[in-house]
Amino acid sequence: MSDTSIDTITTLVLKKRNPEQLQAAHAALGMEVTRILSPGLAVEGKTKQIDSHAAAAILEAAGIEADVSVSSTKTRRKSLLICDMDSTLIGQECIDELADFAGVKDKVSAITERAMLGEIGFDGALRERVGLLTGLPLETLQTCFDERIHINPGAKTLCATMKAAGATTLIVSGGFTFFSERVAAATGFEDHQANILLDDGARLTGDVADPILGREAKLDALKAHVDDPSNAVAVGDGANDLAMVTAAGLGVAYYAKPAVAAAAQSAIRFTDLRTVLYFQGFTEAEFVELG
């Protein structure tokens, strides 16, 4: 492996602001700090012979709760932000919450977990789960959004700051347009793509419109919105995010399933979505905070 201090930069973000622990963290990595991104919380600098996964393992062994990214110094600030929705921009899986209203949450959640782990095909799993929602009144969808869906910390700041820097912002979800439309409005994302639940005007029919938006469709969306995938940052947590996360110049696994965390260039395990900005070299002073 080459001396990564020449063409890469290491970004370190603590779970909680602590100047002493931050110093211990960059010392453990043998890191030469070149810039403070947030006093006592986040720094960037040079390390040698290390990647993001190795750096994370060093910090874990030292008992330090921090997220770390070793990335290329070329085009650090991306022109496209493309994000998964369920369990990424929001803390829930929408289909599981709908299933709770239908009285089948345990069954649907078990299928969701297997699909996100990549143990079963996404398309078939989605059709099976939607079938279990047959007859659910349409007004339940709005009730579910109002009562159950919560935006994850840092999502609004991530979107607003990227937009202020000139980036395009896009949600791509294996969930449903009813929710992605509302989450996009709540977080400021410019556009959204997801699956369409079919209804008879009063209730869900238990069907979803073709084609299903899954792993390859997410990758296609990334490619359609940026000329060079290296200029994209993609954030996701489940198996259907793998293709876009690994294709992007900066792929971030957010509290992700093991296969996604292992394949992604960087991972967030302790902090919030603002860390995606730190990983691109933004300072806290540049953040556009919208709550």
C-alpha positions in Angstrom: 0.0 0.0 0.0 1.3 3.5 -0.8 1.8 6.3 1.6 -1.8 7.5 1.9 -0.7 10.8 3.4 0.1 12.0 -0.1 -3.4 11.7 -1.7 -5.8 11.0 1.1 -7.1 12.8 4.1 -8.4 11.4 7.4 -11.4 12.9 9.1 -12.1 12.2 12.7 -15.4 13.0 14.5 -16.1 12.2 18.1 -19.5 11.1 19.4 -19.3 13.9 22.0 -17.2 17.0 22.2 -14.1 16.3 24.3 -10.8 17.9 23.5 -8.7 15.4 25.5 -10.3 12.4 23.9 -10.0 14.0 20.5 -6.3 14.3 21.1 -6.1 10.7 22.3 -8.0 9.6 19.2 -5.7 11.3 16.6 -2.7 10.1 18.6 -3.9 6.6 18.4 -4.1 6.9 14.6 -0.7 8.5 14.3 -2.5 11.4 12.7 -0.9 14.8 11.9 -3.8 17.3 12.3 -3.9 19.9 9.6 -7.3 21.5 10.2 -9.8 21.8 13.0 -13.4 21.3 11.7 -15.1 21.7 15.0 -13.2 22.5 18.3 -12.9 19.4 20.5 -15.2 17.4 18.2 -13.8 17.0 14.6 -10.5 17.3 12.9 -8.8 16.3 9.7 -5.2 15.5 8.8 -2.7 13.0 7.5 -2.2 9.4 8.3 0.0 6.7 6.8 -0.8 3.2 5.6 -4.4 3.1 6.8 -7.9 3.0 5.4 -11.3 3.9 7.0 -11.9 0.4 8.3 -8.5 0.0 9.8 -8.7 3.4 11.4 -12.1 2.5 12.9 -10.7 -0.7 14.3 -7.9 1.2 16.0 -10.3 3.6 17.6 -12.5 0.8 18.8 -9.6 -1.0 20.3 -8.7 2.2 22.2 -12.3 2.4 23.5 -12.9 5.7 21.7 -16.4 6.3 20.2 -15.7 8.2 17.0 -16.4 8.0 13.3 -13.5 8.2 10.9 -13.1 8.5 7.1 -10.0 8.1 5.0 -10.8 9.6 1.6 -9.3 11.0 -1.5 -8.3 14.7 -1.4 -9.6 15.0 -5.0 -13.1 16.5 -5.3 -13.9 16.1 -1.6 -17.0 18.2 -1.8 -19.5 16.4 -3.8 -21.9 17.8 -6.4 -24.6 15.2 -5.6 -26.1 14.1 -2.3 -28.1 10.9 -2.7 -29.7 9.3 0.3 -31.8 6.4 1.3 -34.8 7.3 3.4 -35.9 4.5 5.8 -33.5 4.1 8.7 -31.2 6.7 7.1 -33.0 10.1 6.8 -35.7 8.8 9.2 -35.4 6.5 12.1 -38.1 4.1 11.0 -39.0 1.6 8.3 -42.3 3.0 6.9 -43.6 -0.3 5.8 -43.1 -1.8 9.3 -45.0 1.1 10.9 -47.9 0.7 8.4 -47.9 -3.0 9.2 -48.4 -2.1 12.8 -51.6 -0.3 11.9 -52.6 -3.4 10.0 -51.8 -5.8 12.9 -49.0 -7.6 11.0 -45.9 -5.7 12.2 -44.0 -8.8 13.5 -44.4 -10.7 10.3 -43.5 -7.7 8.1 -40.6 -6.6 10.2 -39.0 -10.0 10.0 -39.2 -9.9 6.2 -37.8 -6.4 6.2 -34.8 -7.4 8.3 -34.0 -10.3 6.0 -34.3 -8.1 2.9 -32.0 -5.4 4.4 -29.5 -8.0 5.4 -29.5 -9.2 1.8 -30.7 -12.7 2.7 -33.7 -12.5 0.3 -34.5 -10.6 -2.9 -35.8 -7.1 -2.4 -38.5 -7.1 -5.1 -40.2 -10.3 -3.9 -39.9 -9.2 -0.2 -41.5 -5.9 -1.0 -44.4 -7.5 -2.9 -45.0 -9.9 0.0 -45.0 -7.2 2.6 -47.3 -4.9 0.6 -49.7 -7.8 0.1 -50.0 -8.0 3.9 -51.3 -4.4 3.9 -54.3 -5.2 1.7 -57.4 -3.2 2.8 -55.5 -0.6 4.9 -57.5 2.7 4.8 -55.6 5.4 2.9 -56.0 7.9 5.8 -53.8 5.5 7.8 -50.8 6.6 5.7 -51.0 10.2 6.9 -51.7 9.1 10.5 -48.6 6.9 10.3 -46.5 9.8 9.0 -47.7 12.2 11.6 -47.4 9.8 14.6 -44.6 7.5 13.8 -42.0 9.0 11.4 -39.2 11.1 12.8 -36.4 12.8 10.9 -32.9 11.7 12.0 -30.6 14.2 13.7 -28.5 16.2 11.2 -30.6 15.4 8.1 -31.9 18.9 7.6 -28.4 20.4 8.2 -26.8 17.9 5.8 -29.3 18.8 3.0 -29.2 22.5 3.6 -25.4 22.8 3.7 -25.0 20.7 0.6 -27.5 22.8 -1.3 -25.8 26.0 -0.1 -22.6 24.6 -1.6 -24.3 24.0 -4.9 -25.0 20.3 -4.7 -28.1 18.5 -6.0 -30.0 16.6 -3.3 -32.0 13.4 -4.0 -33.8 10.8 -1.9 -33.9 7.3 -3.4 -36.0 4.9 -1.4 -37.2 1.3 -1.6 -40.1 2.6 0.5 -43.0 4.6 -0.8 -43.6 7.9 -2.6 -46.3 8.9 0.0 -43.5 9.1 2.6 -40.6 10.2 0.5 -42.5 13.2 -0.8 -43.2 14.3 2.8 -39.7 13.5 4.0 -38.2 15.5 1.1 -40.4 18.4 2.0 -39.4 18.2 5.7 -35.7 17.9 5.1 -35.3 20.2 2.1 -34.3 17.6 -0.5 -35.0 18.8 -4.0 -36.3 15.5 -5.5 -37.3 12.0 -4.4 -37.8 8.6 -6.0 -39.6 5.6 -4.4 -42.2 2.9 -5.0 -45.9 3.6 -5.5 -48.5 2.0 -3.4 -51.6 1.2 -5.4 -55.1 1.8 -4.0 -58.8 1.7 -5.0 -59.5 5.2 -3.9 -60.2 4.3 -0.3 -57.9 1.4 0.7 -54.6 -0.2 -0.3 -55.0 -3.0 -2.9 -52.0 -4.9 -1.6 -50.0 -4.1 -4.8 -47.1 -1.9 -5.8 -46.6 -0.3 -9.2 -43.9 -1.6 -11.6 -41.1 -1.2 -11.9 -40.0 -1.7 -8.3 -37.2 0.7 -7.2 -34.5 -1.5 -5.7 -30.7 -1.8 -5.6 -30.1 -1.2 -9.4 -32.6 1.6 -9.6 -30.8 3.4 -6.9 -27.5 3.1 -8.8 -29.2 4.2 -12.0 -30.5 7.3 -10.2 -27.0 8.2 -9.0 -25.6 7.8 -12.6 -28.5 9.9 -14.0 -27.8 12.8 -11.7 -24.1 13.1 -12.0 -21.6 12.8 -14.9 -18.9 11.1 -12.7 -19.9 8.9 -9.7 -16.8 10.1 -7.9 -18.6 13.5 -7.5 -21.4 11.9 -5.5 -21.8 11.1 -1.9 -24.3 8.3 -1.2 -25.7 7.4 2.2 -27.6 4.2 3.1 -28.0 1.4 5.6 -29.4 -1.7 3.8 -28.5 -4.3 1.1 -30.5 -2.4 -1.5 -28.2 0.6 -1.0 -25.0 -1.4 -1.7 -24.7 -0.6 -5.4 -25.0 3.2 -5.0 -22.9 3.3 -1.9 -20.0 1.4 -3.4 -20.2 3.4 -6.7 -20.1 6.8 -5.2 -16.9 8.7 -4.7 -17.9 8.9 -1.0 -20.1 6.0 0.2 -21.3 6.3 3.8 -22.9 3.4 5.7 -25.2 4.9 8.3 -25.8 2.6 11.3 -25.8 0.0 8.6 -26.2 -3.7 8.2 -22.8 -5.6 8.4 -22.5 -6.2 4.6 -23.0 -2.5 3.9 -20.7 -1.3 6.6 -18.0 -3.6 5.3 -18.4 -2.5 1.7 -18.8 1.2 2.2 -15.8 3.6 2.0 -16.7 5.1 5.3 -19.2 4.4 8.1 -21.2 6.4 10.7 -21.7 4.3 13.9 -21.6 6.9 16.7 -22.5 10.3 15.3 -25.3 11.9 13.2 -25.7 12.8 9.6 -23.7 16.1 10.0 -20.7 13.8 9.9 -21.3 13.3 6.2 -20.4 17.0 5.9 -17.2 16.7 8.0 -16.2 13.8 5.8 -16.2 16.2 2.9 -14.2 18.8 4.7 -16.9 21.2 5.7 -16.3 23.0 9.0 -19.0 23.4 11.6 -19.0 27.2 10.9 -20.2 26.4 7.3 -23.1 24.4 8.4 -26.6 25.7 7.6 -28.5 24.7 10.7 -32.3 24.3 10.2 -33.0 22.3 13.4 
